[in-house]
Amino acid sequence: MAKVKGTLLIDYVRLIKTNKDKNWKQYFTEEDSKVVFGSVLSTFWYPIEIFEHLGKAVFKEIAQGKLELARLWGRFVIEDQGNRYYPSLIRFNDPLGSLERIRDFIQQWFQFDDPGFQAVEIVHEAKNRLKMIIRDDHPYDFFEAFVHQLAGEFERMVELNGGKEVEVKITEHDYTATQPSATIMVSWK
């Protein structure tokens, strides 16, 4: 069974708990609700479905289904995660190194059914331009929004590491495939 590290749930849970006026339970199973309305441990492993359900709920209720808000969330959450748990992601004045580290962190934050599955592949296109290929091992409703969130994360990481005139574009995608994927081009000066 695929799993996700609790660290990736904490900001979603915090947002859900502070927006009590929303009908959150419509998105959650009974097991999800126990996690969301209980406590999330950053180092504990949770079923991947909880991450997907929380992401979809926040995207629908807070972002109102707007992909540009998922991207803004990504900008916020990566800086928050970096400041709280992973300072090596955002504070080394090395845009390329930060993107390589996020690839490695993603592999550490998720446990896929196939231990050899690579969620992120980096292809170096030029000195300050690369292609980030994002994959998942199964389809789910939140994948497109998650890709936009990652685009925001990549953009903010490059900025926090000294990159100027950052451009991040989703150039290819197959959001509904058996193994969905997207290509994000990242460049900076």
Order of alpha helices (4+ residues) and beta strands (2+ residues): beta-alpha-alpha-beta-alpha-alpha-alpha-beta-beta-beta-alpha-beta-beta
